[in-house]
Amino acid sequence: MLFFATAVCACSFANGQENSQQPQQTIQVSVDRVNVGVIVTDLRGQFVEGLRREDFRVFDNGIEQPLTGFAAVEEPAQVLLLIEAGPAVYLLEGGHVQAAVALLNGLSTDDRVAVVKYADSPTALLDFTADKQAARTAFGELRFNLGFGSLNLTSSVSKVLEWLASVRDKKTIVLLTTGVDTSPTNEFALAMQQLKVSDVRLLAVSLAGNLQNPQPVGKKKSPAANSNKAAEEFEKANQLLKRMAESTGGRAYFPTTAKEFTSVYAEIAQLVRHEYSLAFAPPAHDGLVHSIEVRVEAPQKPEASASGSAYRVDHRRAYLAPPG
């Protein structure tokens, strides 16, 4: 726990601002083996199991590459829960955060969980552990920042990614947030670049559903319901979450009811385990960002004939090649 807290918390907001002036020096994720986690689902959203090595094709900058590694991954998942701890989530009375217990219940006994909260910067509450009760206790110990403060979403994600770079095997950030971001523009750009080339999958769960569509009280509605500016800000936040998640081969969710939250967390618990692991050797040592495309060409089901594809394939979009 001490190492984890130090690694995350030592990246202060001030230091993040200083480092962001030289983003090319911060992003150092070059590799000699490119690992690609792939989630495959069918038209009904069910996970496709039983695929073989020869069912996958991987392309680097549009050129097919031979696979040097393949596994239908069964090793324990590593899930870092990154939870917004600002005033908006406090006003939701923590109900949606507490519903994340459904995620813990869906994980296997050997899956590992870490808990980090953020407002102006990330603070570690729990290092990776298979003890789900410890994670539940960490939820109960959340303290929310009240009043007007910073919600540096993307810069906090950037700091967490820097720490996770030293964590081996598959890893997922589950981000519980309203999507509001006050990070400086240069730190936003850095975080998006880090997400693009990272081997970390990000799954975002918006906590802003009830804030975007508040229930009327008597005959009066919340002023936010009639505010075009508020609607624009929420839409901006939603688009940010989609962009962040999709850049890593992840997904963004926008539940509004307790039932929907429970369903989302149950799906996430399955997503973090149902993953194929592919690997290939980078064809060039040029220090540049290369695009990744994965295709699944297994026999298709009859119902797929109309759409042309039986599968949805989620994977990271890019990597940083090693320098020459």
KOLDOKOL-330980 format. One line per 8 residues: number of its first residue (from 0); for each residue x, z, y of N, C-alpha, C. Coordinates in steps of 0.02 Angstrom, whole numbers, plus 32768, in hexadecimal, padded with zeros to 4 digits. Atoms other than C-alpha are relative to their C-alpha. Layout:
residues N
NUM) X/Z/Y/X/Z/Y/X/Z/Y ~ ...
***
This chain:
residues 324
0) 802A/8000/7FC4/8000/8000/8000/802B/8000/803F ~ 7FD5/7FFC/7FC6/808D/802A/8077/801E/7FBC/8011 ~ 7FE2/8041/7FF3/80E0/7F80/8062/7FCD/7FD0/801D ~ 8035/802D/7FE9/803C/7F24/8079/7FEE/800F/8049 ~ 8014/7FEE/7FBC/800B/7F84/8115/8037/7FEE/8032 ~ 7FC9/8010/7FD2/80B7/7F6E/8161/8005/7FB6/800B ~ 7FF9/8048/7FFB/80BB/7EB4/813C/7FCB/7FE2/802D ~ 8036/801B/7FD8/8013/7E96/818D/8002/801C/8047
8) 8007/7FE1/7FBE/8013/7F12/821B/803D/7FF5/802C ~ 7FC5/800B/7FD7/80C5/7EF0/8253/7FF9/7FC1/8029 ~ 800B/803D/7FD9/8087/7E46/828D/7FD0/8010/8038 ~ 802C/7FEC/7FC9/8044/7E88/8331/7FE7/7FC4/8026 ~ 801D/8036/7FD8/7FD9/7E20/83A5/8033/7FE5/8030 ~ 7FCE/8016/7FD0/8066/7E1B/8423/8034/7FD4/7FDD ~ 7FD0/8028/8024/80E0/7DDC/83A1/7FE3/7FBD/7FEC ~ 8021/803F/8012/8061/7D5A/836A/8001/7FD0/803A
16) 7FFD/802B/7FC6/805B/7D18/841C/8045/7FE3/800A ~ 7FBC/8017/7FF6/8117/7D0E/8424/8012/7FCA/7FCD ~ 7FF0/8030/8035/8127/7CB4/837C/7FDC/7FBF/8009 ~ 8028/803D/7FFC/809D/7C39/83A6/801E/7FCE/8031 ~ 7FE0/802F/7FD4/810B/7BEE/842C/802B/7FCE/7FDA ~ 7FD7/802B/8029/8173/7BA3/839E/7FE2/7FFA/7FBB ~ 8023/8002/8040/80F6/7B7C/8314/8027/7FDD/7FC9 ~ 7FDC/8024/8033/816C/7B05/82BC/8032/802F/7FDD
24) 7FD2/7FD0/8020/81DE/7B9B/8298/7FD9/8032/7FD7 ~ 8028/7FCF/8024/814F/7C07/8258/7FE8/7FE4/7FBE ~ 801A/801E/803D/810A/7B8D/81D8/803A/7FEC/7FD3 ~ 7FCA/800F/802E/8186/7B91/8149/7FE4/8006/7FB9 ~ 8022/7FFE/8040/8123/7B67/80AE/8016/7FC6/7FD5 ~ 7FE7/8038/8028/818F/7ADD/8066/800D/8016/7FB8 ~ 7FFD/7FEE/8047/8196/7AD7/7FA8/8022/7FC8/7FD9 ~ 7FE6/8032/802F/81EB/7A7F/7F16/7FCF/7FF4/7FC8
32) 8036/8009/8030/814F/7A90/7EAD/7FC0/800B/8026 ~ 803F/7FFB/7FDA/80A4/7A70/7EF7/7FC9/8016/7FD0 ~ 8036/7FE6/8028/801C/7ADC/7EAA/7FBD/7FF1/8022 ~ 8041/8013/7FE5/7F69/7AA2/7EC1/7FC9/8020/7FD5 ~ 8039/7FE3/8023/7ED6/7B0F/7E90/7FC2/7FD5/800B ~ 8038/802E/7FFD/7E3D/7AA6/7E69/7FC2/801F/7FE2 ~ 8041/7FE9/8019/7D87/7ADC/7E59/7FD4/7FC3/7FF7 ~ 802A/803A/8010/7D14/7A5E/7E05/7FBA/8018/7FEF
40) 8046/7FEF/800E/7C56/7A6D/7E0B/7FD8/7FC0/7FF6 ~ 802A/803A/800C/7BCC/79F8/7DD1/7FCA/7FFB/8035 ~ 8034/800C/7FCF/7B32/79B8/7E2D/7FD3/803C/800A ~ 802A/7FC4/7FFB/7AD7/7A5C/7E0B/8027/803C/801A ~ 7FD8/7FC9/7FE7/7B66/7AC4/7E4F/801F/802A/7FCA ~ 7FE4/7FDA/8038/7B9B/7AFF/7DA2/804A/7FED/7FF7 ~ 7FB9/800C/800A/7C54/7B11/7D7C/800B/7FD5/7FC2 ~ 7FF1/802E/8037/7C9A/7A88/7D0D/803D/801B/7FDC
48) 7FC9/7FE5/8028/7D04/7AD4/7C84/8012/7FCE/7FC9 ~ 7FEB/8029/8038/7D64/7A84/7BF7/8023/7FBF/8014 ~ 7FDC/803C/7FEC/7DBB/79FE/7C5F/8048/8003/7FE8 ~ 7FBC/8005/801B/7E64/79C2/7C20/802F/7FE5/8035 ~ 7FCD/8018/7FD2/7F06/7993/7C74/7FF4/7FB7/8013 ~ 8009/8048/7FF3/7EE0/78D9/7C62/7FC2/7FF0/8028 ~ 803C/800A/7FD7/7E3B/78F0/7CBF/800E/8002/804B ~ 7FEF/7FF7/7FB9/7E96/7911/7D63/8033/7FCB/8016
56) 7FCF/802B/7FDF/7EF2/789A/7DD8/800F/801D/8045 ~ 7FEB/7FE1/7FC1/7F56/78DB/7E6D/8027/7FCC/8029 ~ 7FE2/8031/7FD4/7F8C/7874/7F03/8023/8024/803A ~ 7FD9/7FE8/7FC7/8012/789C/7F84/8005/7FC8/8033 ~ 8002/8035/7FCE/7FF7/7839/8024/7FE6/7FBE/7FE3 ~ 801F/803B/801D/7F8D/77C2/7FBD/8022/7FE3/7FC4 ~ 7FDB/801A/803A/800D/77A7/7F33/7FFA/8031/7FC6 ~ 800C/7FD4/8038/7FE6/77EB/7E87/8042/801F/7FE8
64) 7FC6/7FDA/8017/805E/7870/7E45/7FF4/801A/7FB9 ~ 8009/7FE4/8043/807C/78A6/7D91/7FFB/804D/8004 ~ 8008/7FB7/8001/8045/7958/7D6B/803B/801F/7FDA ~ 7FCB/7FDB/8021/80D2/79CF/7D41/7FE7/8042/7FE3 ~ 801D/7FC3/801A/805E/7A5F/7D1B/7FB4/7FFC/8000 ~ 8049/7FFE/8004/7FAA/7A7C/7CE6/7FEA/803D/7FD9 ~ 801E/7FC8/8024/7F43/7B13/7CB4/7FB8/800A/8018 ~ 8043/7FE9/7FEE/7E8D/7B43/7CAE/8007/804A/800E
72) 7FE8/7FBE/7FEC/7EB4/7BDF/7D10/7FD1/8038/7FE9 ~ 8026/7FC5/8017/7E7C/7C82/7CC2/8021/8041/8017 ~ 7FE1/7FC3/7FEA/7EF6/7CFB/7D11/7FD6/8022/8036 ~ 802A/7FDB/7FD0/7EAC/7D82/7D82/8001/7FE1/8046 ~ 8005/8017/7FBB/7E6F/7D4F/7E2E/801C/8035/802F ~ 7FE9/7FD2/7FCC/7EBA/7D9C/7ECB/7FD8/7FF0/803F ~ 8030/800B/7FC9/7E38/7DAF/7F55/8010/802F/8039 ~ 7FF6/7FD7/7FC4/7E62/7DEC/8004/7FC1/7FFA/802B
80) 803B/7FFD/7FD5/7DC5/7E20/8062/8016/800E/8047 ~ 7FEF/7FF9/7FB9/7DE2/7E05/811D/7FC0/8008/8027 ~ 8041/7FEE/7FE4/7D55/7E5B/817B/8004/800B/804B ~ 8004/7FF5/7FB8/7D2B/7E4F/8233/7FE7/8047/800E ~ 8012/7FBA/7FF0/7D21/7EFE/827F/7FF1/8006/804A ~ 8013/8000/7FBA/7CD9/7ED6/832A/7FBB/801C/800B ~ 8040/7FE2/7FEF/7C3D/7F11/8384/7FC4/7FDD/7FE1 ~ 8039/8024/801C/7BCC/7E88/8340/7FF2/8016/7FB9
88) 8009/7FEA/8045/7BE9/7EBB/828C/7FE9/8048/7FFD ~ 8018/7FBB/7FFC/7BD1/7F70/82BE/7FB4/8002/800B ~ 8047/8002/7FF1/7B26/7F44/8303/7FD7/7FEB/7FC3 ~ 8022/8011/803F/7AFB/7EFA/8259/7FFE/803B/7FD0 ~ 8001/7FC1/8025/7B14/7FAB/821A/8025/7FFC/7FBE ~ 7FD7/8004/803C/7B90/7F73/8197/7FDC/7FE9/7FC2 ~ 8028/8011/803B/7B05/7F3B/8123/801C/7FC4/7FDB ~ 7FE6/803D/801F/7B4E/7E8E/8104/8044/800C/7FE1
96) 7FBF/7FF0/801D/7BFB/7ED5/80E8/7FF8/8028/7FC0 ~ 800C/7FD9/803D/7BB9/7F54/806D/7FE5/7FD5/7FC8 ~ 801A/802D/8034/7B62/7EC5/8012/8039/7FDF/7FDA ~ 7FC6/801C/8023/7C12/7E8B/7FE4/800E/8024/7FBF ~ 7FFA/7FDE/8040/7C04/7F09/7F58/7FEA/7FD1/7FC8 ~ 8015/8032/8031/7BAB/7E7A/7EFE/803A/7FD5/7FEB ~ 7FC4/8026/8011/7C4F/7E1B/7F06/802B/8028/7FD0 ~ 7FD8/7FD6/802C/7CAD/7EAD/7EB9/7FE2/8004/7FBB
104) 8022/7FFB/8041/7C2B/7EBB/7E30/8008/7FC0/7FD7 ~ 7FFA/803F/8023/7C41/7E03/7E07/8046/7FF1/7FE8 ~ 7FBB/800C/8014/7CFE/7E0C/7DF6/800E/8020/7FBB ~ 7FEB/7FE3/8040/7D52/7E2D/7D4F/802A/803E/800C ~ 7FDD/7FC0/7FF9/7DA6/7ED2/7D2D/8049/7FF8/8015 ~ 7FBA/8009/7FEF/7E54/7E88/7D40/800B/7FD9/8041 ~ 7FF9/801F/7FBF/7E31/7E2B/7DE3/8016/8034/8034 ~ 7FE4/7FD1/7FCF/7E8D/7E79/7E76/7FE3/7FF2/8045
112) 8020/8004/7FBE/7E44/7E9C/7F23/802A/8026/8033 ~ 7FE2/7FDD/7FC6/7E91/7EC7/7FCC/7FCD/7FFD/8038 ~ 8030/7FFD/7FC9/7E30/7EF8/8068/8026/8007/8042 ~ 7FE1/8000/7FBD/7E66/7ED3/811C/7FC9/7FF7/8033 ~ 802F/800A/7FC9/7E02/7EE7/81BC/8025/7FE2/803B ~ 7FDF/801B/7FC5/7E23/7E8E/825F/7FD0/8003/803C ~ 8023/8009/7FBF/7DEE/7E8D/8316/8033/7FDA/802B ~ 7FCA/8022/7FDB/7E81/7E6A/838A/8039/7FEC/7FD1
120) 7FCC/8010/8031/7EF7/7E6B/82F2/7FEC/801E/7FBD ~ 8014/7FE7/8042/7EEE/7E8C/8236/801D/8045/7FF1 ~ 7FEA/7FBD/8016/7EFA/7F3C/81EE/7FF0/8007/7FB6 ~ 800A/7FF9/8048/7F13/7F59/8134/7FDD/8042/7FF0 ~ 8023/7FC5/8018/7E99/7FD2/80E2/8010/800E/7FB7 ~ 7FF4/7FF7/8048/7EC3/7FB4/802B/802C/7FC7/7FE7 ~ 7FD5/8032/801E/7F51/7F5A/7FD2/7FDE/7FE5/7FC1 ~ 801D/801E/803C/7F2C/7EEA/7F3C/7FFD/8034/7FC7
128) 800B/7FD2/8037/7EE3/7F52/7EAF/7FC7/7FE6/7FD4 ~ 8037/8010/802D/7E76/7F39/7E16/7FCB/8036/8001 ~ 802F/7FC8/7FFB/7E1E/7FDC/7E42/7FC7/7FEF/8030 ~ 8038/8015/7FD5/7D75/7FA0/7E83/7FE0/803B/8025 ~ 801B/7FC6/7FDE/7D3F/8050/7EAE/8028/800E/8040 ~ 7FD7/7FF7/7FC4/7DD1/805B/7F27/7FEB/7FCF/8036 ~ 8018/8031/7FCF/7D91/7FBC/7F7A/7FBE/8016/801E ~ 8040/7FE7/7FE5/7CE3/8006/7F8A/800C/8039/8032
136) 7FEE/7FC9/7FD2/7D31/80A0/7FDA/801A/7FE4/8042 ~ 7FE5/801E/7FC3/7D8E/8030/8055/7FC8/7FE4/802C ~ 803A/8017/7FD8/7CE8/7FE1/808A/7FE3/803A/8027 ~ 801E/7FC6/7FE0/7CA8/808E/80B1/802A/801C/8038 ~ 7FD3/7FE6/7FCE/7D40/80B3/811C/800A/7FD0/803B ~ 7FFA/802F/7FC8/7D2A/801D/8190/7FEC/8022/8041 ~ 8010/7FE7/7FBE/7D2E/804D/8247/7FFD/7FC4/802F ~ 800C/803B/7FD6/7CEA/7FD2/82C6/8013/800D/8048
144) 7FEE/7FFC/7FB9/7D2D/7FB0/8374/7FC2/7FF2/802A ~ 803B/8009/7FD7/7CA1/7FC8/83F1/8014/7FEA/8047 ~ 7FF2/8017/7FBD/7C91/7F85/84A1/801B/7FB9/8000 ~ 7FE7/8044/7FF9/7CE2/7EE6/84DE/804A/7FFE/7FEE ~ 7FBB/8004/8017/7D80/7EBE/8480/800E/7FBB/7FE5 ~ 7FEC/8041/801B/7DDE/7E2E/8433/7FEA/7FF9/7FB8 ~ 800D/8012/8046/7DA9/7DD8/8393/802D/7FC5/7FF0 ~ 7FCE/8035/800B/7E46/7D78/8369/7FFE/7FEA/7FB8
152) 800C/8016/8045/7E06/7D23/82CD/803A/7FD6/7FE5 ~ 7FCE/802D/801D/7E80/7C94/82B6/8046/801D/8002 ~ 7FBD/7FE2/8000/7F1A/7CF5/82EC/8006/8036/7FCB ~ 7FFF/7FCE/8035/7EEA/7D7F/8272/8008/7FDE/7FBC ~ 7FF8/8026/803E/7ED7/7CFF/81E6/8048/7FE8/7FF9 ~ 7FBB/8017/8001/7F82/7CBB/8216/802F/8036/7FE8 ~ 7FD5/7FC8/8014/7FD3/7D66/8202/7FF8/8011/7FB6 ~ 800C/7FF2/8046/7F80/7D83/815A/801F/7FCA/7FD3
160) 7FE1/8036/8027/7FBA/7CD8/811C/804B/8009/7FFB ~ 7FB8/7FF4/8002/806C/7D05/814A/8012/8033/7FCA ~ 7FF3/7FCF/8034/8062/7D9E/80DA/7FF2/7FE4/7FBA ~ 8012/801A/8042/800C/7D43/804B/8031/7FCD/7FE6 ~ 7FCE/8031/8016/8098/7CC3/8047/802F/801E/7FCC ~ 7FD3/7FE0/8030/80FC/7D42/7FE3/7FDC/8018/7FC1 ~ 8028/7FEC/803A/806F/7D63/7F66/7FFA/7FC5/7FD0 ~ 8001/8036/8031/807A/7CFC/7EC7/7FBB/7FF7/7FE1
168) 803C/8011/8024/7FF1/7CA9/7E61/7FC5/7FF2/802F ~ 8038/8016/7FD7/7F44/7C77/7E9D/7FE6/803A/802B ~ 8016/7FCD/7FD0/7EFF/7CD2/7F34/7FCC/7FE2/802E ~ 8039/8016/7FD8/7E62/7CC8/7F9C/7FF4/8032/8038 ~ 8018/7FD7/7FC9/7E32/7D0A/8048/7FB5/7FF8/8003 ~ 8048/8000/7FF4/7D7A/7D39/8052/7FF6/801E/8045 ~ 8005/7FED/7FB9/7D57/7D40/810D/7FB8/8011/8011 ~ 8043/7FEA/7FEC/7CC0/7DA6/8147/8002/8007/804C
176) 7FF6/8006/7FB8/7CA7/7D7D/81FF/7FC4/7FE1/8023 ~ 8032/8024/7FD8/7C33/7D46/828B/801A/7FBB/8013 ~ 7FE2/8040/7FEC/7CAC/7CB7/82AC/8015/7FFE/8048 ~ 7FEB/7FFE/7FB9/7CCA/7CEB/8361/804C/8008/8001 ~ 7FB7/8000/7FFE/7D80/7CCA/838E/8019/8001/8048 ~ 7FE3/7FFC/7FBD/7DDE/7D01/842A/804B/7FF4/7FFE ~ 7FB9/800D/8006/7E8A/7CCD/83EB/8017/7FCD/8034 ~ 7FE4/8033/7FD3/7EFA/7C6F/8465/8002/7FBC/7FDE
184) 8003/8043/801B/7EF3/7BB3/844F/803C/7FEF/7FD4 ~ 7FC4/8011/8027/7FA6/7BA6/8411/8000/8024/7FBC ~ 8003/7FDC/8040/7F87/7C2A/838A/7FCA/7FE1/7FD3 ~ 8033/8023/8026/7EE9/7BCE/8355/801E/7FC3/7FDD ~ 7FE1/803C/801D/7F4D/7B2E/833A/8030/8012/7FC8 ~ 7FD1/7FEA/8033/7FD1/7B8C/82D7/7FDB/8013/7FC1 ~ 8025/7FE9/803B/7F51/7BDD/8264/7FE2/7FC5/7FDA ~ 801D/8039/8022/7EFB/7B37/8240/8035/7FD9/7FDA
192) 7FCA/8022/8024/7FA2/7AE9/8212/8015/8027/7FC3 ~ 7FEE/7FD6/803A/7FCC/7B7C/81A2/7FCC/7FF9/7FC8 ~ 8034/8008/8032/7F24/7B6F/814A/8005/7FBD/7FDD ~ 7FFD/8044/801B/7F3C/7AB5/8131/8034/7FFA/7FC9 ~ 7FCA/8008/8030/7FE0/7AC7/80D1/8007/803B/7FD0 ~ 7FFB/7FC4/8029/7FC2/7B71/8080/7FE3/7FF4/7FBA ~ 801E/8002/8043/7F9E/7B8C/7FC7/7FCC/8037/7FF8 ~ 8034/7FCC/8000/7F1E/7C12/7FF7/7FBD/7FDF/800C
200) 8043/8019/7FF5/7E67/7BE7/7FE5/7FDA/8031/802D ~ 8027/7FD5/7FD3/7DF6/7C29/8071/7FB6/7FF3/7FF6 ~ 8048/8003/8006/7D3E/7C4D/8053/7FE3/802A/8039 ~ 801A/7FDE/7FC4/7CE0/7C7A/80F3/7FB6/8011/7FF7 ~ 8046/7FEA/8002/7C3E/7CDE/80F9/7FED/8015/8047 ~ 8015/7FEF/7FBC/7BE8/7CE0/81A3/7FD2/803E/7FFE ~ 802A/7FC4/7FF9/7B9F/7D88/81D5/7FD1/7FF9/803C ~ 8024/8009/7FC2/7B48/7D3B/826C/7FB9/7FE5/7FF7
208) 8042/801E/800B/7AA8/7CFD/821A/7FC8/8021/8027 ~ 8036/7FDC/7FDD/7A37/7D84/8260/800A/8000/804C ~ 7FF4/8003/7FB9/7A8C/7D7A/8309/7FEC/7FBC/801D ~ 8013/8043/7FE9/7A6C/7CBF/8314/7FB5/7FF6/8000 ~ 8049/8007/8006/79B7/7CD0/82E0/7FE0/8045/7FFF ~ 801A/7FBB/7FFE/7980/7D7E/8319/7FB5/8001/7FF6 ~ 8047/7FF7/800A/78D7/7DBC/82E3/7FDF/801B/803F ~ 8022/7FE6/7FC4/7859/7DD6/8370/7FEA/8048/7FF7
216) 8017/7FBA/8000/7831/7E8A/839C/7FC0/8002/8028 ~ 8041/8004/7FDF/7778/7E94/83C2/7FF5/7FB9/8017 ~ 8009/8043/7FE4/7756/7E00/8435/803D/7FE8/8026 ~ 7FC4/8012/7FDB/7803/7DFF/847F/8037/7FE8/7FD0 ~ 7FC8/8019/8027/7899/7DA1/8440/8041/8014/8023 ~ 7FBE/7FF2/7FE4/794F/7DC7/8456/8013/7FCA/8032 ~ 7FEA/8033/7FD0/7997/7D70/84F0/802D/7FCB/7FDF ~ 7FD4/8030/8021/7A15/7D1E/847A/7FD9/7FC7/7FE2
224) 8029/8034/8020/7985/7CBE/8429/7FF2/7FC8/8030 ~ 8010/8033/7FCD/7967/7C61/84CC/803E/7FE9/8026 ~ 7FC3/8011/7FDB/7A1B/7C4C/84FF/8022/7FC4/7FE1 ~ 7FDE/803B/8018/7A61/7B9E/84EE/804B/800D/7FF8 ~ 7FB9/7FF1/8004/7B0E/7BE2/850F/8010/8026/7FC0 ~ 7FF5/7FDA/803D/7AFE/7C5F/8481/7FFC/7FD2/7FC3 ~ 8008/8030/8037/7AC2/7BD4/840D/803E/7FD5/7FF9 ~ 7FC4/802A/8002/7B57/7B69/843D/803C/8027/7FE4
232) 7FC8/7FD7/8018/7BD0/7BF9/841C/7FFB/800B/7FB5 ~ 8009/7FF6/8048/7B85/7C1B/8371/8010/7FC0/7FDA ~ 7FF2/803F/8021/7B8E/7B63/8344/804B/7FF3/7FFE ~ 7FB7/8006/7FFE/7C44/7B61/837A/8020/802C/7FCB ~ 7FE5/7FD2/8032/7C65/7BF8/830C/7FF4/7FE5/7FBA ~ 800F/801B/8042/7C0E/7BA7/8278/802E/7FC6/7FEE ~ 7FD5/8039/800C/7C73/7B08/828A/8048/8016/7FF2 ~ 7FBD/7FE6/800C/7D13/7B6D/8292/8007/8019/7FB8
240) 7FFD/7FE6/8044/7CEB/7BC5/81EE/8001/7FC7/7FCD ~ 8000/803A/802D/7CC4/7B1F/819A/8044/7FDE/7FFF ~ 7FBF/8022/7FFB/7D65/7AD2/81D9/8037/8028/7FDE ~ 7FCD/7FD7/801E/7DCF/7B65/81A3/7FFB/7FFF/7FB3 ~ 800A/7FFE/8049/7D84/7B6E/80F4/8010/7FBD/7FE0 ~ 7FF8/8041/801F/7D82/7AB4/80D1/8048/7FE9/7FFF ~ 7FBA/8014/7FFE/7E38/7A9F/8103/8028/801C/7FC5 ~ 7FDE/7FE2/8039/7E68/7B0E/806F/7FDF/7FEF/7FBD
248) 8026/800D/803D/7DED/7AC6/7FF1/7FCF/8037/7FF2 ~ 8031/7FCA/8008/7D7B/7B5B/800F/7FBC/7FEC/8019 ~ 8045/800D/7FEB/7CC7/7B6B/8047/7FEC/8034/8035 ~ 801B/7FD2/7FCE/7C67/7BBA/80D7/7FB6/800B/7FF0 ~ 8045/7FED/8011/7BC2/7C16/80BE/7FE0/801F/803E ~ 8025/7FE7/7FC5/7B3C/7C42/813D/7FBF/8021/7FEA ~ 803C/7FDD/8017/7AC4/7CBD/80EA/7FDD/8026/8039 ~ 8026/7FDC/7FCD/7A3B/7D12/814F/7FD9/803C/7FE4
256) 8026/7FCA/801D/79E3/7D87/80D5/802B/8026/7FCD ~ 7FDB/7FD8/8030/7A1D/7E12/8061/8005/7FDC/7FBD ~ 7FFF/8025/803F/79EE/7DA6/7FCC/8033/7FC8/8001 ~ 7FD0/8036/7FFB/7A55/7D15/800C/8047/801A/8000 ~ 7FBD/7FE3/8001/7AEB/7D85/802C/8015/8011/7FB8 ~ 7FF1/7FEE/8045/7AE2/7DC7/7F7A/8010/7FC3/7FD6 ~ 7FF5/803E/8025/7AD7/7D16/7F36/8044/7FE1/8012 ~ 7FC0/801C/7FE9/7B6C/7CDC/7F9F/803A/8025/7FE1
264) 7FC9/7FD9/801B/7BDA/7D6B/7F67/8007/7FF6/7FB5 ~ 7FFD/800C/8048/7BAC/7D4D/7EB1/8021/7FBD/7FF2 ~ 7FE1/8041/8009/7BDD/7C96/7EC4/804B/8003/800D ~ 7FB9/7FFA/7FF0/7C83/7CC4/7F15/8025/8021/7FC7 ~ 7FE0/7FDE/8039/7CAA/7D3A/7E84/800F/7FCF/7FC8 ~ 7FF4/8032/8033/7C9B/7CA4/7E11/8033/7FCC/8017 ~ 7FD2/8033/7FE5/7CF9/7C2B/7E83/8049/8015/7FF8 ~ 7FBA/7FEB/8000/7D97/7C94/7E87/801E/7FFF/7FBA
272) 7FE7/8000/8045/7DA4/7C8D/7DC9/7FFF/7FBA/7FE1 ~ 8007/8042/801F/7D6B/7BDD/7D9D/802B/7FCC/8024 ~ 7FD1/802B/7FDC/7E04/7B7F/7DD5/8032/7FE1/7FD0 ~ 7FCB/8022/8025/7E74/7AFD/7D85/803F/8001/802B ~ 7FC0/7FFE/7FDC/7F2B/7B08/7DB3/8028/7FC1/7FEF ~ 7FD8/803D/8008/7F89/7A64/7DCD/8041/8009/8026 ~ 7FC0/7FFE/7FDD/803D/7A4A/7E01/8021/7FBC/7FFC ~ 7FD8/803C/8001/80AA/79B8/7E32/803E/800B/802B
280) 7FC2/7FFC/7FD9/8159/799E/7E78/7FF8/7FD6/803F ~ 8005/8028/7FC3/815F/7967/7F2E/802C/7FC2/7FFC ~ 7FD9/803D/8008/8196/78B0/7F2E/8033/7FF5/8037 ~ 7FD1/800A/7FC8/81F2/78BE/7FD4/8013/8044/801D ~ 7FE7/7FC5/7FDE/825C/7944/8028/800B/7FED/8049 ~ 7FFC/8018/7FBA/8233/7914/80DB/7FEA/8033/8033 ~ 8015/7FCB/7FD3/81F4/79B8/8124/7FBF/7FF2/8025 ~ 803D/8013/7FDF/814E/7967/8151/7FC2/8019/7FDA
288) 803F/7FED/8020/8098/7993/812D/7FE6/7FC3/7FD9 ~ 801A/8034/802B/8056/792D/809B/7FB7/8010/7FEC ~ 8045/7FF6/8015/7F9F/7914/8070/7FFB/8003/7FB4 ~ 800C/7FFA/8048/7F5C/7942/7FC3/7FB8/7FE9/7FF2 ~ 8043/8012/8018/7ECA/78F1/7F68/7FFF/8009/7FB5 ~ 800A/7FF6/8048/7E8A/7923/7EBC/7FC0/7FDE/7FEB ~ 803B/8021/801D/7E14/78B8/7E56/7FF6/8017/7FB9 ~ 8011/7FEF/8045/7DBA/78E7/7DB7/7FDE/7FC3/7FE1
296) 801A/803D/801F/7D9A/7856/7D42/7FEE/800D/7FB8 ~ 801A/7FF1/8042/7D4C/78AA/7CAC/7FBF/7FDA/7FF7 ~ 8041/8022/800C/7CB3/7858/7C59/7FC9/8021/8028 ~ 8035/7FE6/7FD4/7C1E/786A/7CCE/7FBF/800A/7FDA ~ 8042/7FF3/801D/7B74/78AF/7CA5/7FCF/7FCA/8017 ~ 8030/8034/7FEE/7ADE/783A/7CA7/7FE2/8008/8046 ~ 8020/7FF5/7FBF/7A94/788B/7D43/802D/7FED/803A ~ 7FD1/8010/7FCA/7B30/785C/7DA4/8001/7FB6/8011
304) 7FFA/8048/7FF7/7B15/77A1/7D96/7FE7/7FE9/8045 ~ 801C/8014/7FBF/7AAD/7798/7E36/8030/800F/8039 ~ 7FD4/7FEC/7FC9/7B2A/77F5/7EA3/8046/7FE4/7FF9 ~ 7FBE/801C/800A/7BC4/77A8/7E55/8034/8033/7FEC ~ 7FD1/7FCD/8014/7C18/784E/7E31/7FDB/803D/7FE5 ~ 8020/7FC6/801E/7BEE/78E1/7DC3/801C/8041/801C ~ 7FDC/7FC4/7FEE/7C62/795A/7E1A/800C/8009/804B ~ 7FE5/7FED/7FC0/7C8B/79B5/7EB8/8044/801F/7FF3
312) 7FBC/7FE9/800C/7D47/79D3/7EC1/801B/8020/803F ~ 7FE5/7FDA/7FC6/7D8A/7A5A/7F38/8048/8012/7FF3 ~ 7FB9/7FF1/8007/7E45/7A6B/7F54/8020/7FFF/8045 ~ 7FDA/8001/7FC1/7EC9/7A83/7FDC/800B/7FB8/8014 ~ 7FFC/8044/7FE6/7EDE/79EB/804C/8047/7FE9/800E ~ 7FBE/8015/7FEB/7F98/79EC/8073/8035/8034/7FEB ~ 7FC9/7FD1/800B/8043/7A3B/805C/803A/7FE8/802C ~ 7FC5/8011/7FD9/80E8/7A40/80BA/8039/7FF2/7FD0
320) 7FCA/8014/802D/816F/79E0/805D/8041/8023/8012 ~ 7FBF/7FE1/7FF0/821C/7A2E/804E/802A/7FD2/802B ~ 7FD5/802A/7FD6/829D/79F1/80CB/8035/7FDC/7FD5 ~ 7FCD/8026/8024/8320/7972/8096/8044/8022/8001
***
